[in-house]
Amino acid sequence: MSKLKQSLGNAGAQPPVIKAVVNHLEETGYFRDNITTKEIYREAYRLLKKNSKRVARRYKLKESLLELGPSGYPFEVLISEVFRSLGYKTEVGETVQGKCVSHEIDVIAQDEQEIFMIECKFHNRKDHHCNVTIPLYVQSRFLDVSENWKTDSNLKNKKPCGYIATNTRFTQDAIDYAVCSGMKLLSWNYPKEQGLRSLIEEAQIHPITALLSLTRKEKQSLLNEDIVHCKQLLDQQEVLNQLQFSHSKRSKIIKEAEEVCTV
C-alpha cells in the first residue's frame, strides 16, 4: 500500500485524493491476496482519471513508454528529443565509422563540449531490466567509435562518452560497471531525481501513448506514421486527416495534446 501511495503522490495526486483512492480500494476488496498488483494499479488509474486527467496521465507515464513498441525506433526519437531539450544537437540512427568497423548508433547528442554515443534499450515489459552485459557490449562499441572521433577535426576537442538509455531499469551490476568505466546511464528513475521520468516532465516531451483520447489501435497508427510525442502531433496535425479521424475526434485529440504540452 505504501508503494501505491507513493506512486499516486509522485503523479501529483493531492493527499485527499490519495486517501479516497486507497479507501475505495480497501472497501472494494482490492487488497485481498488473490488480487494482482496490476489490477490494483489499473483500478487506481480509473479512479484518478475521473478526478484529474493530468494526474492520470502522469500516473500512467511509465506504461505509456512501454506502449511505444514494438520497434525501438519511437523510443530513440523520444530520447533524441529529451537531449535536444537539454541543449544538445541530436541525430537518430546514424552509421559512423569506428577505428575498426562501422557502427549504427541509435542517438548521437553533442554540444560545444561533449559528444554522446547513446544506445537505446527499449522494453515492452517493465520487469525486463538491463543487466551488466549491456554496458559491457556498448562500452566496446564506444571505444571503437571514440578512437575514430579523436581523428576528426570537428570532434577531437569534445569529450566523448558512452551512454545507455532504457525505459525500465538497470541492475546494480550494470550501474556498478558504468560508474567504474565512466559510462552514463539513464533509466526511469536513474540518476536519482534526474531520471527519464523527470526529464520527460521537465521538457514536456510526452509520448502520444499517454493521450487518454486515443485507443491502443489509434496510438499504433500514429506511431506507424513516426508521430512519437505530443509536440510532433501538434506540429503535424494533418496526419490526423490522413488517418481519417473524424472532425470531433481530431478536435478532442488536439485539445488534449495542447493541454499536455502546456502543463
N, C-alpha and C positions, 0 to 999 in steps of 0.2 A: 504493500500500500504506500510506503514511503517513496518508492521509485515512481509510482503513478503520480503522487502529489508533486514530486519534484519536476516531472516532465510537464505537468499541467502548468506549474509556475514558470518554467523555462519558456513555455509558449506564450506567456503573458496573461494567463488567467488570473483574475483577482481572487484573494482568499475566500470571499463569499461564494464565488463560482466553483472554486475547488471543493469547498465544503459541500455544496449542493450536489456536485457530480459524485463525490465519494459516498455521500449519504444515499443517493439513488442506487448506486451500485451495491451498497450493503443491503438496502431494503429489498432489492430485486434478486438477491442471491448470487451476485456475480463473483463473490469471494469464496465460493464453495470450492472444494478440492478438484471437482471434475470440470471446472471452467478454465479454459486456457487463457494465458496472458494476452494472446492475440484477440480473443473475444472480448476481454475486459477493455482493451485499448480501443477496439472498434466501437464499443458502446459509449465510451468516454468521448470519442471523436464525434459521434452522432449528437450527443448532448451539447458539446461545445459548439457545433455548427448552428444549433438553434440559438445559442446565446450570442456568439460573435464569430462571423466568418473569418475575420482577420486572425483571431486566435486559433481557430480551427485549422487554417492554412499553415500557420507556424507549427502547430502540433503535428501536422501531417508531413512536414517538410522532408524528414528522413525517408518516409515511404515514397514521397514524390521523386526523390533521387533514384530509388530502386526501380521506379517505373520508366526510367529513361532508356531502358534497353529495347530490344535485345542486343543490339550492337553497342559497342563502346563509344562510337563517334559522338553522340549527343553529349555525353559526359565530358569528352575532350573539349567540345565547343564551350560548355559551361565553365570549365576550368580556365580556358583561354580568356573568357570574358571576366572572370574573377580577377585574374592577374592584370588584365587591361585596366580594370577599375583601380588597381593599385599603382598605376602609372607605368606599366611595362608595355612595350610593343610586343605583340604575340603573333605566332604563326602556328597553324594546325596541320599535322600530317605531312611535314616536310621530310624529304630524304636528304641526309647530309653525309658527307664523306668523312670517315674516321681515318686514323693513321693506317689501319689495316684493311678495313672493309667499310661499306656504306651502311647506314642505319636509317630506318624510318622512325622519326621522332614524333611522339603524339603532340606535344606542345613545346615550342621554344619561346621563352619570355626573356626580354632583355631591356635594360635601360642604359644609362651612360656608364654605370659602374659594374653591373653584373649581367651574366647571361646564364639562364637555367635550361637544362635539358630535363623536361618533365615527362615522366612515364605515368600514364593514367590507368589505374586498375579499377574498372567498373564491375560491380557485383549486383545481381538482381535478388540476392538473399542477404539479409542483414547479419546472419550468423556466419557468413563466409568472410574470413579475415585474411589479411596479408601476412604471411609468415616470413622468416628470415631469408628464404630462398629468393624472394622478390628483390630486396635491396642488393643481395649478392649478385644477381643477374644484371640489374640495372647499373650497378657500380662498374662492372666490367665494360659495359657498353659506353658509359660516360667517360671512362678513362681513355678509350679509343677515340671517341669524338673530341674530347678536350685536347688531346695531343695535336690533332689537326687544327683546332681553333687557335693554338699557340702560333701557328704559322700564318694566320690570316691577319693582315694589317688592320682590318676593321674590328677585330675581336680580341687580339692578343693582349690588349691592355685592360680587358674586362675580366672580372673574377668569375670563373666558371663554377657551376655547382650542379650536381645531380639531384633530382627532385622526384619524389613519388607522391601522387595524389590518388586517394581512394575515397569512395563514398561510404565505406564501412569503417573498419578499424585495423590497426596493426597489432601483431602480437608483441609481447615485451622483448623477445629476442630480436625482432625486426627493428624495434626502436633502439635497442642497445647497439646493434651493429651500425645503424645510421648515425647515431651520435658519435660513435668511435671513429667512423670513416669520414665524417664531415658531410654526409648527405643530409638533405632536408626532407621532411615528411609532412604531409597534410592529409588529415582524415576528418571524420565527422566531429571529433572533439579533441584533436591534437594538431598543433600545440594547444595547451590549455588556454582557453579564452581567445584563441586565435585560430580555432579550427574551422573547418569548412562551413559549418552552420553559421558561425559568427561572421565570416567573410561574405557569405551569400546575403545575410540580412543587412550588413553594413552597406554593401554595394547595390542591394536590391536587384540582384540578378536571379530572380525567381524562376524556376523551371515551369514550363507550361503545364506540366503534370500536376502542379499544385492548384490549378484552377478548378474550383468546385463546379463550375458551369459546364465542364467538359466530361463526356463519358470516356471510358478507357479506350474505346474504338476511335473516338474523335481525337484523343491525345496522340494515339499512334499515327493517325492520318497526318497530323501536323508534324510529328517527328519525321515521318517519311518525306516531308517537304523541307526538311532541315530547319524547321522552326523549333528552337530548343527552349528559349526563355521568353518571358513576357515582353521585354523591351523589343525583341525581334518581332514578335507578333504585332505590336503596335506600329512598328516601322513598316511592316509588310502586310497590312490588313487585307490587301487584295487576295491573299491566299485563301481567306475565308470564302470569298466569292468563287474562287477556282474549285474549292472543295464542296461547293453548292450548299453551304449553310444557309438556312432561312434568314430573312432580314431580322426577325425578332431574336433568333439565336445569335446572330452576329453581334447585335447590339448588346446582348447580355454578356457575351464573352469579352467584348472590348471594354465594357464598363468595369468588369471585374479585373481585367488586366491593368487598367488605369488605376484602380484602387490599390492593387498590389504594388505598383511601381511608384506610388506617391505616399505610401505609409511612412 
